[in-house]
């Protein structure tokens, strides 16, 4: 299997992280981010990309994982690397963000200092994704270690099972059950990770032109239904894990992968995607507070200034933190080395 970097995937990685930052600049509800109204054009923009923002990020993770999959012999080593890569930043970047919000006036959520322990056990803002992804890596690695994903038939079985589990998640798991380590998020990510793994491991299956024609038609049909739903012309369940959400998430990511885009500046941001994900909320919050304190109230300027700071500040943070071995490990999840 070729280990040559695929620049179209790097382009999608850049697109995915830009969509993630845009989503957090706007805010998932009217009390977050820019605090825009639920019927505003900004909310419509957030809603339009909601179904394939995190799925695209996760499909890419599955695709990259399949390049160097787990074997029985390196299963333990693989998981120790994921602890360093995913859980260390979750703890140290998450703690830093919690404390900064606590002491900074003007943030959307100051929190309770006595409840800081909760951010290590339950989903915490955008960092919910990290423990969820860790669980997915562990489970898929376990399947690969026991050679349960070696054939197309077995991959199809586990992928269908992943989607069934997601559809039934809110039925079989009571809402009041604690969401330890964001395991409910892992159920949401699992099928998309499997799609990415399949596109890398069983590329011939995904290369079929009639399959791709079908995915394209279904994607644009789903996107149309989504837009009609926004304007109240049709009535569907608009949750991310709904049938429409799954349809757009799956077909949209497959469609984007088949485009084979190569956009240089997307690739640039894609190369910093993980650091941008970890640190962009520091930048977007700081940018929003700063520009509002300067007396700017225009949502257009607030959006683009916050987005710019949210994209650039994490790149600067990575370059600084990468200079010392301990910060490189704890905040970036990278291997330790002495400078």
PAZAPA-4460 file (N, C-alpha, C; in steps of 0.05 Angstrom, whole numbers, plus 32768, in hexadecimal, padded with zeros to 4 digits):
% residues 339
    n_x    n_y    n_z   ca_x   ca_y   ca_z    c_x    c_y    c_z   seq   type   mol
   8011   7FE8   8000   8000   8000   8000   8012   8019   8000     1      X     A
   800B   802B   7FEF   801C   8043   7FEC   8018   8055   8004     2      X     A
   802F   8060   800E   802F   8073   8024   8033   808F   801A     3      X     A
   8032   8093   7FFF   8035   80AE   7FF4   801D   80BF   7FFD     4      X     A
   8023   80D8   8004   800E   80EA   800D   7FFB   80F0   7FF7     5      X     A
   7FE2   80EE   7FFC   7FCD   80F4   7FE9   7FC4   8111   7FED     6      X     A
   7FCB   8123   7FDA   7FC6   813F   7FDD   7FA9   8146   7FDC     7      X     A
   7F99   8135   7FCF   7F7C   813A   7FCF   7F70   8136   7FEB     8      X     A
   7F7B   8122   7FF9   7F72   811D   8015   7F7B   8134   8027     9      X     A
   7F94   813E   8022   7F9D   8154   8032   7F8C   816D   802D    10      X     A
   7F83   8170   8014   7F71   8186   800E   7F57   8183   801E    11      X     A
   7F4C   816B   801F   7F33   8166   802E   7F38   816A   804C    12      X     A
   7F4F   8164   8055   7F55   8168   8072   7F54   8186   8078    13      X     A
   7F60   8196   8066   7F5F   81B3   8069   7F42   81BE   8068    14      X     A
   7F32   81B4   8055   7F16   81BC   8052   7F07   81B4   806C    15      X     A
   7F0C   819C   8076   7EFE   8193   808E   7F04   81A5   80A6    16      X     A
   7F1D   81AC   80AA   7F23   81BB   80C2   7F19   81D8   80BF    17      X     A
   7F18   81E3   80A7   7F0D   81FD   80A3   7EEF   81FD   80A9    18      X     A
   7EE1   81E8   80A1   7EC4   81E5   80A7   7EC0   81E3   80C5    19      X     A
   7ED2   81D4   80D2   7ECF   81D1   80EF   7ED2   81EC   80FD    20      X     A
   7EE6   81FC   80F5   7EEB   8216   8101   7ED3   8229   80FB    21      X     A
   7ECA   8228   80E3   7EB3   8239   80DB   7E9B   8232   80EE    22      X     A
   7E96   8218   80F2   7E80   8210   8103   7E83   821B   811F    23      X     A
   7E9B   821A   812A   7E9F   8224   8146   7E9F   8242   8148    24      X     A
   7EA7   8250   8132   7EA5   826D   8132   7E88   8275   8134    25      X     A
   7E77   8268   8124   7E5A   826F   8124   7E4D   8266   813E    26      X     A
   7E54   824D   8147   7E48   8242   815F   7E31   822F   8158    27      X     A
   7E2F   821A   8167   7E1B   8205   8161   7DFE   820E   8169    28      X     A
   7DFC   8223   8179   7DE2   822D   8182   7DE4   824B   8186    29      X     A
   7DCE   8258   818B   7DCD   8275   818D   7DDB   8280   81A5    30      X     A
   7DE2   826E   81B9   7DF1   8277   81D0   7E0E   8272   81CF    31      X     A
   7E19   8269   81B8   7E35   8263   81B5   7E41   8272   819E    32      X     A
   7E5C   8272   819C   7E69   827F   8186   7E62   829C   8182    33      X     A
   7E59   82A3   816B   7E51   82BE   8165   7E36   82C6   8170    34      X     A
   7E28   82B2   817B   7E0D   82B6   8187   7DFA   82C2   8173    35      X     A
   7DFA   82B6   815B   7DE7   82BF   8146   7DCC   82B1   814A    36      X     A
   7DB8   82BD   813F   7D9D   82B3   8142   7D9A   8298   8133    37      X     A
   7D87   8288   813C   7D83   826D   8130   7D78   826E   8114    38      X     A
   7D6D   8285   810C   7D62   8287   80F1   7D73   8299   80DF    39      X     A
   7D8C   829E   80E7   7D9E   82AF   80D8   7DAC   82A0   80C1    40      X     A
   7DB7   82AF   80AF   7DC7   82A3   8099   7DE0   8295   80A4    41      X     A
   7DEB   829F   80BA   7E02   8291   80C6   7DFB   8276   80D0    42      X     A
   7DE3   8274   80DD   7DDA   825A   80E6   7DD5   8247   80CE    43      X     A
   7DCB   8252   80B8   7DC7   8242   80A0   7DE1   8238   8096    44      X     A
   7DF6   8248   8096   7E10   823F   808E   7E1A   8228   809F    45      X     A
   7E17   822B   80B9   7E1F   8216   80CC   7E0F   81FC   80C6    46      X     A
   7DF5   81FF   80C2   7DE4   81E8   80BD   7DEB   81DA   80A3    47      X     A
   7DF3   81E9   808E   7DF8   81DD   8074   7E0F   81C9   8075    48      X     A
   7E24   81CF   8085   7E3C   81BE   8087   7E3B   81AB   809F    49      X     A
   7E26   81AB   80AE   7E26   819C   80C7   7E28   817E   80C3    50      X     A
   7E1C   8174   80AD   7E1B   8157   80AA   7E35   814A   80A1    51      X     A
   7E47   815A   8095   7E60   814D   808C   7E79   815B   8095    52      X     A
   7E77   816C   80AA   7E8F   817A   80B5   7EA0   8166   80C5    53      X     A
   7E96   815B   80DA   7EA4   8147   80EA   7EA6   812C   80DC    54      X     A
   7E91   8123   80CE   7E94   810B   80BE   7EAC   810B   80AB    55      X     A
   7EB0   8122   809D   7EC7   8123   808A   7EE1   8121   809A    56      X     A
   7EE3   812E   80B0   7EFB   812C   80C1   7F00   810F   80C9    57      X     A
   7EEB   8100   80CF   7EED   80E5   80D9   7EF2   80D2   80C2    58      X     A
   7EE6   80D6   80AB   7EEC   80C5   8094   7F09   80C7   808C    59      X     A
   7F14   80DF   808E   7F31   80E2   8088   7F42   80D3   809C    60      X     A
   7F3A   80D3   80B6   7F48   80C4   80CA   7F48   80A6   80C4    61      X     A
   7F31   809C   80BB   7F2F   8080   80B4   7F40   8079   809C    62      X     A
   7F40   808B   8088   7F50   8087   8070   7F6E   8086   8077    63      X     A
   7F77   8099   8087   7F93   809A   808F   7F9A   8081   80A0    64      X     A
   7F89   807A   80B2   7F8E   8062   80C3   7F93   804A   80B2    65      X     A
   7F83   8046   809D   7F85   802E   808D   7FA0   802C   807E    66      X     A
   7FAF   8042   807C   7FC9   8040   806F   7FDD   8030   8081    67      X     A
   7FDB   8034   809B   7FEC   8025   80AE   7FD9   8019   80C3    68      X     A
   7FCB   8003   80BC   7FB8   7FF8   80CF   7FC6   7FE8   80E6    69      X     A
   7FB6   7FE2   80FA   7FC0   7FD3   8111   7FC3   7FB6   810B    70      X     A
   7FD7   7FA9   8116   7FDA   7F8C   8116   7FD9   7F83   8133    71      X     A
   7FD7   7F69   8137   7FD5   7F5E   8152   7FEF   7F65   8161    72      X     A
   8006   7F65   8153   8020   7F69   8161   8023   7F86   816A    73      X     A
   8018   7F99   815C   801D   7FB5   8164   8004   7FC3   8170    74      X     A
   7FF0   7FB3   8178   7FD7   7FBE   8182   7FDC   7FCF   819B    75      X     A
   7FEC   7FC5   81AE   7FF2   7FD4   81C6   8001   7FEE   81C0    76      X     A
   8015   7FEC   81AF   8025   8003   81A7   8013   8018   8199    77      X     A
   8002   800F   8188   7FEF   8021   817A   7FDE   8031   818D    78      X     A
   7FD3   8023   81A1   7FC2   8031   81B4   7FD1   8044   81C7    79      X     A
   7FE9   803D   81CE   7FFA   804F   81DE   7FFF   8069   81CE    80      X     A
   8004   8066   81B4   8008   807E   81A3   7FEF   808F   81A2    81      X     A
   7FD7   8082   81A1   7FBE   8091   81A0   7FB9   809F   81BA    82      X     A
   7FC1   8093   81D0   7FBF   80A0   81EA   7FCE   80BA   81E9    83      X     A
   7FE7   80B9   81DF   7FF7   80D1   81DD   7FEC   80E4   81C9    84      X     A
   7FE4   80DB   81B2   7FDB   80EC   819D   7FC0   80F9   81A2    85      X     A
   7FAE   80EB   81AF   7F92   80F5   81B2   7F8C   80FD   81CF    86      X     A
   7F92   80EC   81E2   7F89   80F1   81FE   7F9B   8106   820C    87      X     A
   7FB5   8106   8207   7FC5   811B   8214   7FBC   8137   820C    88      X     A
   7FB8   813D   81F2   7FAE   8158   81EB   7F92   815D   81F6    89      X     A
   7F81   8148   81F6   7F66   814B   8202   7F68   8156   821E    90      X     A
   7F7A   814A   822E   7F7D   8152   824A   7F8A   816E   824D    91      X     A
   7FA1   8172   8240   7FB0   818A   8245   7FA5   81A2   8235    92      X     A
   7F9D   819F   821C   7F91   81B5   820E   7F75   81BB   8219    93      X     A
   7F66   81A5   821F   7F4C   81A9   822B   7F4D   81B8   8246    94      X     A
   7F60   81B0   8257   7F63   81BE   8270   7F6A   81DB   826C    95      X     A
   7F7C   81E1   825A   7F84   81FC   8254   7F6D   820D   824B    96      X     A
   7F5C   8201   823A   7F45   820F   822F   7F31   8215   8245    97      X     A
   7F2C   8201   8257   7F19   8204   826D   7F22   821B   827F    98      X     A
   7F3C   821B   8286   7F46   822F   8299   7F46   824B   828C    99      X     A
   7F4C   824C   8272   7F4C   8266   8265   7F30   8271   8264   100      X     A
   7F1D   8260   825E   7F01   8269   825E   7EF8   8272   827A   101      X     A
   7F02   8264   828E   7EFA   826A   82A9   7F04   8286   82B2   102      X     A
   7F1C   828D   82A9   7F27   82A7   82B3   7F23   82BE   82A0   103      X     A
   7F1A   82B9   8288   7F17   82CE   8274   7EFB   82D9   8273   104      X     A
   7EF7   82F2   8277   7EDC   82FE   8274   7ED4   82FF   8257   105      X     A
   7EBB   82FC   8252   7EB0   82FE   8236   7EAE   82E4   8228   106      X     A
   7EB7   82CD   8234   7EB4   82B3   8227   7E97   82A9   822A   107      X     A
   7E90   8296   8219   7E74   828C   821A   7E6E   8278   8230   108      X     A
   7E83   826D   823C   7E7F   8259   8251   7E96   8259   8264   109      X     A
   7E92   8265   827B   7EA7   8267   828F   7EAB   824E   82A0   110      X     A
   7E96   823E   82A2   7E98   8225   82B0   7E9B   8228   82CE   111      X     A
   7E9D   8211   82DC   7EA0   8210   82F9   7EBA   8201   82FE   112      X     A
   7ECD   820F   830B   7EE7   8204   8310   7EE6   81E9   831E   113      X     A
   7ED3   81E5   8330   7ED1   81CC   833F   7EC8   81B5   832E   114      X     A
   7EBF   81BB   8316   7EB6   81A5   8304   7EC9   81A0   82ED   115      X     A
   7EE2   81A9   82F0   7EF6   81A6   82DB   7EFB   8188   82D5   116      X     A
   7EF7   8177   82E9   7EFB   815A   82E5   7EE9   814F   82D0   117      X     A
   7ED2   815B   82CC   7EBF   8151   82B9   7EC9   8151   829C   118      X     A
   7EDB   8163   8296   7EE5   8165   827A   7EF6   814D   8273   119      X     A
   7EFF   813E   8286   7F0F   8126   8281   7EFE   810D   827F   120      X     A
   7EE5   810F   8287   7ED3   80F8   8289   7EBC   80F9   8275   121      X     A
   7EB2   8111   8271   7E9B   8115   825F   7EA2   8127   8248   122      X     A
   7E91   8128   8233   7E97   8139   821C   7E99   8156   8225   123      X     A
   7EAD   8164   821A   7EB2   8180   8221   7EB6   8190   8208   124      X     A
   7EA3   81A2   8202   7EA3   81B3   81EA   7EAD   81A3   81D2   125      X     A
   7EBF   81AF   81C2   7EC9   81A2   81AA   7EDA   818A   81AF   126      X     A
   7EE4   8187   81C8   7EF7   8171   81CF   7EE9   8156   81D2   127      X     A
   7ECE   8156   81CF   7EC0   813C   81CF   7ECB   812A   81BA   128      X     A
   7ED4   8135   81A4   7EDD   8125   818D   7EF5   8113   8194   129      X     A
   7F06   811C   81A6   7F1F   810E   81AB   7F1B   80F3   81B9   130      X     A
   7F0D   80F2   81D0   7F08   80D7   81DB   7EF7   80C5   81C9   131      X     A
   7EE4   80D1   81BB   7ED4   80C2   81A8   7EE5   80B5   8193   132      X     A
   7EF8   80C4   8187   7F09   80BA   8173   7F1C   80A4   817E   133      X     A
   7F25   80A9   8197   7F36   8095   81A3   7F28   807A   81A6   134      X     A
   7F0F   807A   81AE   7F00   8062   81B1   7EFD   8054   8195   135      X     A
   7EF8   8064   8181   7EF5   8059   8166   7F10   804C   815D   136      X     A
   7F26   805A   8161   7F40   804E   815A   7F44   8034   8169   137      X     A
   7F3E   8033   8183   7F42   801B   8192   7F32   8004   8187   138      X     A
   7F18   8009   8182   7F07   7FF3   8179   7F0E   7FEA   815D   139      X     A
   7F13   7FFC   814A   7F1B   7FF4   812F   7F36   7FE6   8130   140      X     A
   7F48   7FF0   8141   7F62   7FE3   8143   7F5F   7FC6   814D   141      X     A
   7F4C   7FC2   8160   7F47   7FA7   816A   7F3C   7F95   8154   142      X     A
   7F2A   7FA0   8144   7F1F   7F90   812E   7F36   7F89   811A   143      X     A
   7F47   7F9C   8114   7F5D   7F97   8102   7F71   7F83   810D   144      X     A
   7F76   7F85   8127   7F89   7F73   8134   7F80   7F56   8132   145      X     A
   7F66   7F52   8132   7F5B   7F36   812F   7F52   7F31   8113   146      X     A
   7F5B   7F42   8100   7F56   7F3E   80E3   7F38   7F3B   80DD   147      X     A
   7F28   7F4D   80E9   7F0B   7F4D   80E3   7F03   7F61   80CE   148      X     A
   7F17   7F70   80C3   7F11   7F83   80AE   7F22   7F7F   8095   149      X     A
   7F2B   7F66   8091   7F3D   7F60   807B   7F2F   7F5D   8060   150      X     A
   7F15   7F56   8060   7F07   7F52   8047   7EF1   7F66   8043   151      X     A
   7EE9   7F6A   802B   7ED4   7F7D   8025   7EBA   7F75   8033   152      X     A
   7EB4   7F5B   8033   7E9C   7F51   8040   7E9C   7F58   805E   153      X     A
   7EB2   7F53   806B   7EB3   7F59   8088   7EB2   7F77   808D   154      X     A
   7EBE   7F87   807C   7EBD   7FA4   807F   7EA0   7FAE   807C   155      X     A
   7E92   7FA3   8068   7E76   7FAB   8064   7E65   7FA3   807C   156      X     A
   7E6A   7F8C   8088   7E5B   7F83   809F   7E5F   7F97   80B6   157      X     A
   7E78   7F9D   80BD   7E7D   7FAF   80D3   7E74   7FCB   80CE   158      X     A
   7E75   7FD4   80B5   7E6C   7FEF   80AE   7E4E   7FF1   80B1   159      X     A
   7E3F   7FDD   80A8   7E22   7FDD   80AB   7E1B   7FDC   80C9   160      X     A
   7E2A   7FCC   80D8   7E25   7FCA   80F5   7E2A   7FE5   8102   161      X     A
   7E3E   7FF3   80F9   7E44   800E   8104   7E2D   8021   8100   162      X     A
   7E21   8021   80E8   7E0B   8032   80E2   7DF2   802A   80F1   163      X     A
   7DED   8010   80F4   7DD6   8007   8103   7DD9   800F   8120   164      X     A
   7DF1   800D   812B   7DF6   8015   8147   7DF1   8033   814B   165      X     A
   7DF9   8043   8137   7DF4   8060   8139   7DD6   8066   8138   166      X     A
   7DC8   8059   8125   7DAB   805E   8123   7D9D   8056   813C   167      X     A
   7DA6   8041   8149   7D98   8037   8161   7DA4   8043   817B   168      X     A
   7DB9   8053   8179   7DC6   805E   8191   7DB3   806B   81A4   169      X     A
   7DA4   807D   819B   7D92   808D   81AD   7D7A   807D   81B5   170      X     A
   7D76   8065   81A9   7D60   8054   81B2   7D69   8041   81C7   171      X     A
   7D81   8035   81C4   7D8A   8021   81D7   7D9A   802C   81EE   172      X     A
   7DA3   8045   81EB   7DB2   8052   8201   7DA1   8069   820C   173      X     A
   7D97   8066   8224   7D86   807B   8230   7D95   8096   8231   174      X     A
   7D87   80AC   822C   7D93   80C6   822B   7DA0   80CD   8245   175      X     A
   7D95   80C4   825C   7DA0   80CC   8276   7DBA   80BD   827D   176      X     A
   7DC1   80A8   826D   7DDA   809A   8274   7DF2   80AD   826F   177      X     A
   7E05   80AE   8282   7E1C   80BF   827F   7E2C   80B8   8266   178      X     A
   7E35   80CD   8258   7E44   80C9   823F   7E62   80C8   8245   179      X     A
   7E6B   80B3   8254   7E87   80B0   825C   7E99   80B0   8243   180      X     A
   7EAE   80C0   8244   7EC2   80C2   822F   7EB6   80C5   8213   181      X     A
   7E9E   80D1   8213   7E90   80D7   81FA   7E8D   80BE   81E9   182      X     A
   7E85   80A8   81F5   7E81   808F   81E6   7E6A   8092   81D2   183      X     A
   7E57   80A3   81D8   7E41   80A7   81C5   7E4C   80B5   81AC   184      X     A
   7E5F   80C7   81AF   7E6C   80D3   8198   7E7C   80BE   8188   185      X     A
   7E88   80AB   8196   7E96   8095   8187   7E83   8085   8176   186      X     A
   7E6B   8081   817F   7E57   8072   816F   7E50   8083   8156   187      X     A
   7E4F   809D   815A   7E4A   80AF   8143   7E61   80AE   812E   188      X     A
   7E79   80AE   8138   7E91   80AF   8126   7E97   8094   8119   189      X     A
   7E90   807E   8126   7E99   8063   811D   7E92   805E   8100   190      X     A
   7E79   8061   80F7   7E73   805B   80DA   7E83   806C   80C7   191      X     A
   7E88   8085   80CD   7E98   8096   80BB   7EB5   808E   80BA   192      X     A
   7EC0   8086   80D0   7EDB   807B   80D1   7EDD   8062   80BF   193      X     A
   7EC9   8051   80C0   7EC8   8039   80B0   7EC6   8040   8092   194      X     A
   7EB7   8054   808B   7EB6   805D   806F   7ED2   8065   8066   195      X     A
   7EE0   8075   8076   7EFB   807D   806E   7F0E   8065   806B   196      X     A
   7F0D   8053   807E   7F1D   803B   807D   7F17   802B   8063   197      X     A
   7EFE   8029   805D   7EF6   801A   8045   7EFF   8027   802C   198      X     A
   7EFE   8041   802A   7F07   804F   8012   7F25   804B   800D   199      X     A
   7F35   8048   8022   7F51   8042   801F   7F56   8024   8019   200      X     A
   7F4A   8013   8029   7F50   7FF6   8028   7F42   7FE8   8011   201      X     A
   7F2B   7FF1   8009   7F1B   7FE4   7FF4   7F15   7FF9   7FDF   202      X     A
   7F2A   8006   7FD4   7F27   801C   7FC2   7F18   8014   7FA8   203      X     A
   7F1B   7FFB   7F9F   7F0E   7FF3   7F87   7EF0   7FF4   7F8A   204      X     A
   7EE6   7FED   7FA2   7EC9   7FEE   7FA7   7EBF   800A   7FA4   205      X     A
   7ECE   801D   7FAF   7EC5   8039   7FAE   7ECC   8047   7F93   206      X     A
   7EDB   803A   7F82   7EE2   8045   7F68   7ECC   8040   7F53   207      X     A
   7EB9   802F   7F59   7EA4   8028   7F45   7E95   8041   7F3E   208      X     A
   7E93   8047   7F23   7E87   8060   7F1B   7E6A   8062   7F21   209      X     A
   7E5B   804B   7F1F   7E3F   804C   7F25   7E3A   8050   7F43   210      X     A
   7E4B   8045   7F53   7E49   804B   7F70   7E4D   8068   7F76   211      X     A
   7E61   8075   7F68   7E66   8091   7F6D   7E51   80A3   7F61   212      X     A
   7E45   809B   7F4A   7E2E   80AA   7F3F   7E17   80AA   7F53   213      X     A
   7E13   8092   7F5F   7DFD   8090   7F72   7E02   80A1   7F8B   214      X     A
   7E1B   80A0   7F95   7E22   80B1   7FAD   7E1E   80CE   7FA7   215      X     A
   7E26   80D7   7F8F   7E23   80F3   7F88   7E06   80FC   7F86   216      X     A
   7DF6   80EB   7F7A   7DD9   80F2   7F78   7DCC   80F3   7F93   217      X     A
   7DD3   80DF   7FA4   7DC8   80DE   7FBF   7DD1   80F6   7FD0   218      X     A
   7DEA   80FE   7FCC   7DF5   8115   7FDC   7DE6   812E   7FD5   219      X     A
   7DE4   8135   7FBB   7DD6   814E   7FB3   7DB8   814D   7FB9   220      X     A
   7DAD   8135   7FB8   7D91   8132   7FBF   7D8D   8137   7FDD   221      X     A
   7D9F   812C   7FED   7D9E   8130   800A   7DA3   814D   8012   222      X     A
   7DB6   815A   8003   7DBC   8176   8008   7DA4   8187   8002   223      X     A
   7D96   8181   7FEC   7D7E   818F   7FE5   7D68   818C   7FFA   224      X     A
   7D64   8174   8004   7D50   816F   8019   7D58   817E   8032   225      X     A
   7D71   817F   8038   7D7B   818D   8050   7D74   81AB   804E   226      X     A
   7D79   81B7   8036   7D73   81D3   8032   7D55   81D8   8033   227      X     A
   7D45   81C7   8027   7D28   81CA   8028   7D1E   81C8   8045   228      X     A
   7D2B   81B7   8054   7D24   81B4   8071   7D2A   81CE   8080   229      X     A
   7D40   81DB   8079   7D47   81F4   8087   7D31   8209   8083   230      X     A
   7D26   820A   806A   7D12   821E   8064   7CF6   8214   806B   231      X     A
   7CF3   81FC   8077   7CDA   81F3   8080   7CC8   81E8   806A   232      X     A
   7CD4   81E2   8053   7CC4   81D8   803C   7CBF   81BA   803E   233      X     A
   7CD1   81AC   804C   7CCE   8190   8052   7CD4   818C   806F   234      X     A
   7CCB   8176   807A   7CCF   8171   8097   7CDD   8156   809C   235      X     A
   7CF6   8158   80A5   7D06   8140   80AB   7D14   8144   80C6   236      X     A
   7D1C   812E   80D1   7D2D   812F   80E9   7D48   813A   80E0   237      X     A
   7D51   8151   80EB   7D69   815E   80E2   7D81   8159   80F4   238      X     A
   7D7F   8146   8107   7D96   813F   8118   7DAD   8133   8107   239      X     A
   7DC5   8137   8111   7DDC   812C   8103   7DDB   810E   80FF   240      X     A
   7DD0   8100   8112   7DCF   80E3   8111   7DB5   80D9   8104   241      X     A
   7DA5   80EB   80F9   7D8C   80E3   80EC   7D93   80D7   80D1   242      X     A
   7D7E   80CC   80C4   7D82   80C0   80AA   7D8D   80D3   8095   243      X     A
   7D83   80EC   8096   7D8C   8100   8083   7DA9   8108   808A   244      X     A
   7DAF   810B   80A4   7DCA   8111   80AC   7DDE   80FC   80A3   245      X     A
   7DD7   80E3   80A6   7DE8   80CD   809E   7DEB   80CC   807F   246      X     A
   7DD5   80D0   8071   7DD6   80D0   8054   7DE9   80E6   804A   247      X     A
   7DE7   80FE   8054   7DF8   8114   804A   7E15   8110   8054   248      X     A
   7E18   8106   806C   7E33   8102   8077   7E43   80ED   8067   249      X     A
   7E36   80D7   8061   7E43   80C1   8053   7E48   80C9   8035   250      X     A
   7E32   80D1   8028   7E35   80D6   800B   7E46   80EF   8006   251      X     A
   7E44   8103   8018   7E53   811C   8015   7E71   8117   8017   252      X     A
   7E7A   8106   802B   7E96   8101   802E   7EA1   80F0   8016   253      X     A
   7E91   80DC   800E   7E99   80CC   7FF6   7E9B   80DD   7FDE   254      X     A
   7E88   80EF   7FDA   7E89   8101   7FC3   7EA2   8113   7FC3   255      X     A
   7EA8   811E   7FDA   7EBF   8130   7FDC   7ED9   8121   7FD8   256      X     A
   7EDB   8108   7FE1   7EF2   80F7   7FDC   7EF6   80F2   7FBE   257      X     A
   7EE1   80EE   7FB0   7EE3   80E7   7F93   7EE9   80FF   7F82   258      X     A
   7EE6   8118   7F8D   7EED   8130   7F7D   7F0B   8132   7F78   259      X     A
   7F1B   8128   7F8B   7F38   8129   7F88   7F42   8146   7F86   260      X     A
   7F37   8158   7F95   7F40   8174   7F96   7F5D   8175   7F9F   261      X     A
   7F6C   8189   7F95   7F86   818F   7F9F   7F89   81AD   7FA0   262      X     A
   7F84   81B8   7FB8   7F84   81D5   7FBC   7F9B   81DB   7FCF   263      X     A
   7FAF   81EA   7FC7   7FC7   81EE   7FD6   7FC2   81FA   7FF2   264      X     A
   7FB1   820E   7FF4   7FAE   821B   800E   7F9D   820A   8021   265      X     A
   7F8C   81F9   8016   7F7E   81E5   8026   7F92   81D1   8031   266      X     A
   7FA5   81C9   8020   7FBA   81B6   8029   7FCA   81C2   803F   267      X     A
   7FD0   81DC   803E   7FE0   81E9   8052   7FD2   81E7   806D   268      X     A
   7FB8   81EF   806E   7FAA   81ED   8087   7FA5   81D0   808F   269      X     A
   7FA3   81BE   807C   7FA0   81A2   8082   7FB8   8197   8090   270      X     A
   7FD0   81A1   808A   7FE8   8197   8098   7FE9   819F   80B5   271      X     A
   7FD9   81B3   80BD   7FD7   81BB   80D9   7FBC   81B4   80E5   272      X     A
   7FAD   81A2   80D8   7F91   819E   80DF   7F8D   8196   80FC   273      X     A
   7F9E   8184   8107   7F9A   817B   8122   7F9F   8192   8136   274      X     A
   7FB4   81A1   8132   7FBA   81B7   8144   7FA4   81CD   8142   275      X     A
   7F9A   81D1   812A   7F84   81E4   8127   7F6C   81DB   8136   276      X     A
   7F66   81C1   8134   7F4F   81B6   8143   7F53   81BB   8161   277      X     A
   7F6B   81B5   816B   7F70   81B7   8187   7F6E   81D3   8192   278      X     A
   7F78   81E6   8182   7F7C   8201   818D   7F6A   8217   8181   279      X     A
   7F5A   8210   816D   7F4B   8225   815F   7F38   8234   8171   280      X     A
   7F2C   8226   8185   7F19   8234   8196   7F26   824A   81A7   281      X     A
   7F40   8247   81AD   7F4E   825D   81BA   7F4E   8276   81A8   282      X     A
   7F54   8271   818F   7F56   8287   817B   7F3B   8293   8175   283      X     A
   7F27   8282   8170   7F0D   828D   8168   7F01   829D   817F   284      X     A
   7F03   8293   8198   7EF9   82A2   81AF   7F08   82BC   81B3   285      X     A
   7F22   82BB   81B1   7F32   82D3   81B4   7F2C   82E8   819E   286      X     A
   7F2A   82DE   8186   7F23   82F0   8170   7F08   82FD   8173   287      X     A
   7EF5   82ED   817B   7EDA   82F8   817F   7ED9   830D   8195   288      X     A
   7EE6   8307   81AC   7EE6   831A   81C2   7EF5   8333   81BB   289      X     A
   7F0C   8330   81AD   7F1D   8347   81A6   7F0E   835A   8194   290      X     A
   7F02   834F   817F   7EF6   8361   816B   7EDC   836E   8176   291      X     A
   7ECE   8360   8188   7EB7   836C   8195   7EBF   8382   81A8   292      X     A
   7ED6   837F   81B6   7EE0   8393   81C8   7EE9   83AC   81B9   293      X     A
   7EF0   83A8   819F   7EF7   83BF   818F   7EDF   83CE   8184   294      X     A
   7EC7   83C4   818B   7EAF   83D2   8183   7EA3   83C8   8169   295      X     A
   7EAE   83B2   815E   7EA3   83A8   8145   7E8B   8396   814A   296      X     A
   7E75   839B   813E   7E5D   838C   8142   7E53   837E   8129   297      X     A
   7E60   8383   8112   7E58   8377   80F9   7E5F   8359   80F9   298      X     A
   7E4B   8348   80F5   7E50   832B   80F7   7E63   8321   80E2   299      X     A
   7E63   832E   80CA   7E75   8326   80B5   7E93   832A   80BD   300      X     A
   7E99   8340   80C9   7EB5   8345   80D2   7EBC   8334   80EA   301      X     A
   7EA9   8330   80FC   7EAE   831E   8113   7EB4   8302   810A   302      X     A
   7EA4   82F8   80F6   7EA8   82DD   80EC   7EC4   82DA   80E0   303      X     A
   7ECB   82EB   80CD   7EE4   82E7   80BF   7EFD   82EC   80D1   304      X     A
   7EFA   82FF   80E3   7F11   8304   80F5   7F14   82EC   8108   305      X     A
   7EFE   82E2   8113   7F00   82CA   8125   7F0A   82B2   8116   306      X     A
   7F00   82AE   80FE   7F09   8297   80ED   7F27   8299   80E8   307      X     A
   7F30   82B1   80E1   7F4D   82B4   80DA   7F5E   82AE   80F3   308      X     A
   7F57   82BA   810A   7F66   82B5   8122   7F65   8297   812A   309      X     A
   7F4D   828B   8126   7F49   826F   812D   7F5A   825C   811C   310      X     A
   7F60   8264   8103   7F71   8254   80F1   7F8E   8259   80F5   311      X     A
   7F96   8272   80FA   7FB2   8279   80FB   7FBF   8274   8117   312      X     A
   7FB0   827B   812C   7FBB   8278   8147   7FC4   825C   814E   313      X     A
   7FB5   8247   8146   7FBE   822C   814C   7FD8   8224   813D   314      X     A
   7FDC   822F   8125   7FF5   822A   8117   800C   8236   8126   315      X     A
   8009   824E   8130   801E   825B   8140   8022   824A   815A   316      X     A
   800C   8242   8166   800E   8232   817F   801E   8218   817A   317      X     A
   8018   820B   8163   8027   81F2   815D   8045   81F7   815A   318      X     A
   804C   820C   814C   8068   8212   8148   8076   8218   8162   319      X     A
   8068   8225   8175   8074   822B   818F   8076   8212   81A0   320      X     A
   8060   8203   81A3   805F   81EB   81B4   8071   81D5   81AA   321      X     A
   8076   81D5   8190   8087   81C0   8184   80A4   81C3   818B   322      X     A
   80AC   81D9   8197   80C8   81DE   819D   80D2   81CF   81B5   323      X     A
   80C0   81C7   81C7   80C9   81B9   81DF   80BC   819E   81E1   324      X     A
   80CC   818A   81E9   80C2   816F   81E9   80A9   816A   81F9   325      X     A
   80A8   8176   8211   8091   8171   8223   8078   817D   8218   326      X     A
   8079   8196   820E   8061   81A2   8203   8059   8195   81E8   327      X     A
   806C   818C   81DA   8067   817D   81C1   8056   8164   81C6   328      X     A
   805D   8156   81DC   804E   813E   81E3   8033   8144   81EF   329      X     A
   8032   8155   8203   8019   8159   8212   8004   8169   8203   330      X     A
   800D   817D   81F3   7FF9   818F   81E6   7FF5   8188   81C9   331      X     A
   8008   817B   81BC   8005   8175   81A0   8002   8157   819B   332      X     A
   8008   8146   81AF   8006   8129   81AC   801C   811E   819B   333      X     A
   8032   812C   8198   8048   8122   8187   805D   8114   8198   334      X     A
   8070   8106   818A   8085   80F8   8198   8098   810B   81A6   335      X     A
   80A2   8102   81BD   80B5   8113   81CC   80D0   8112   81BF   336      X     A
   80DD   8129   81BE   80F9   812A   81B6   8105   8143   81C2   337      X     A
   811F   8142   81C7   812D   815A   81D1   8135   816B   81BB   338      X     A
   812F   8186   81BE   8136   8199   81A9   8154   819E   81AB   339      X     A
***
